[in-house]
Amino acid sequence: MSEFNLNNLKEEQKKLRVEVWGRLIVSLLAAFGFVVALAWNDAIKSAIDYYFPLGTSGLVPKFIYAVALTIGVAILGFYLSKLATKKEGK
């Protein structure tokens, strides 16, 4: 009986190791995605400042950008959640 438990323990260790590595990879990809998002944010803000030089802040174009981005991400999230529920249903 102790042999069964030892084999079971080794299998659980393998499963845990795979899950830890998987979560580590997902976390690293999320961090890199965040860095990419910050780079794009800075590029878009610079483009707004360049094309719409409304004084020192260009506040109106930045609010339009924020609202448009929020709506776009909400729509994308809606469609991705529908896609995920379709995949779970199969």
Secondary structure, DSSP 8 states (H G I E B T S, - for coil): -HHHHHHHHHHHHHHHHHHHHHHHHHHHHHHHHHHHHHHHHHHHHHHHHHH---TTT-HHHHHHHHHHHHHHHHHHHHHHHHHHHHHHH-
